[in-house]
Amino acid sequence: MKVRSLLHRSGFRFRLHRKDLPGTPDIVFPSRKKVIFVHGCFWHGHDCKAGRKIPKSNTEYWADKISRNVVRDAEQSYSLTEKGWDRLIVWECETKDEKQMKEKLIRFLGPPGGRRKDEK
């Protein structure tokens, strides 16, 4: 919700959860052919404190589960690229610094509304 709210306040308009795209991206910009996934650090195996934490009980199950998620994410990323879509992952831990997150989003998307800088 933080990412969606920030995007909307910044002037971006988007669609949510397009089921016809690999991985059902969280946020979709059809006219730009760009998608954003907001990943939980634990569930998607991010290399941060929360992502490296494995529960003490049923350790093997959780390690396998997270490993499968990482493989699935890579496959979906490849499929999106093959279909001509650019993708960005915003990690849960990155949502704590709103200024830095906004800069990352604008670098990926270009300016809100109107044309991107690379268009003439």
N, C-alpha and C positions, 0 to 999 in steps of 0.2 A: 504494500500500500504506500510506503514511503516513496518508492521509485515512481509509481504512477502519479502520485500527488505532485511530486517535484516536476515531472514532465509536463503535467497539465498546467501548473502555475507558470512554467517557462514558455508556454504557448504551443506545445506539441499536441497533436491530436493523433489518436492511435486506436487500434482494435485490440481486443483481448482474446487469448486462447484459441487461435485458429486451428481447429482440429484437422484441417486438410494439409497442414504443414508438419514435417517430421518433428516429433518432440512436443507438439502443441505449445509453441512459444507463449510466454506469459504476456508479452507486449509486442504488437505487430504494427509496422509502418508499411502498408502495402505499396504506396506510391514510391517509396524509397527502396523497397525490397530489402528491408532491414528488420531484424527481430532482436528482442532482448529476453534473456532468460534471467530470472532472479533465483539464484540457487542458495539453498541452505548449506552452510559450510559442512555440517556433520553429514548430511545425507548425500552430498556430492563429492566428498573427499577433498575438500580444499586444504591447502597447505598453511593453515593457521591453527591457533590453539584449539578452537572448537572443532575444526575439521580433523585434527589428528587424534582427538579423544575417542577411544573405543570403550564401550561399557565393559565393566569387569565381569559381568555374567554373560554367558553365551557368546563369548568373544569371537569364536570361529564363525558363527552365524553372521554377526555384524560385520566382520572383516570381509566375508564373502559378499554380503548384501551391498556394501558400499563399493566394493570392487566391480560388481555387476553394474551398478549405477554409473560408475565412471566410464566403463566400456560402452554402455548404452548411450551416454551423453556424446562420446566421441563418434559413434556411428550416426547419431542424429545430426551432429554438426557437419559431418561429411555429406550426408544426404541434402542438407540445406544448401551447402556450397555448390553441390552438383546441380541444384535447381536454380542457382543464381542469386541466392539470398546471402546477405552478410549477417553475422550474428555477434552479439555481445553478451558476455556473462557478467552480471553484477552479483557479487558475493554478499551474503548476509552481513558479514563483518564490515563491508565497505559502506553500508547504509548508515553507519553511525556518524560519518563525516559528510554532511550534506553538501558543503562547498566542493569538496574533492569529487563527490559522486556526480554533481552537476557538471563539473568540468569534463569528467570522463564521458558522460552521456552526450554532451555537445560535441566533443571531439569525434565521437562515433557517428552522430546523426547529422552534424552540420547545424546551421542556424534554424530556429523554428520558423514555420510558415515559409512562404516564398521559395526561392531557388537555393540550392546548395552552392557553395563557393566554386565547385568545379564545373558547374553548368554555365552555359552562355545563353 
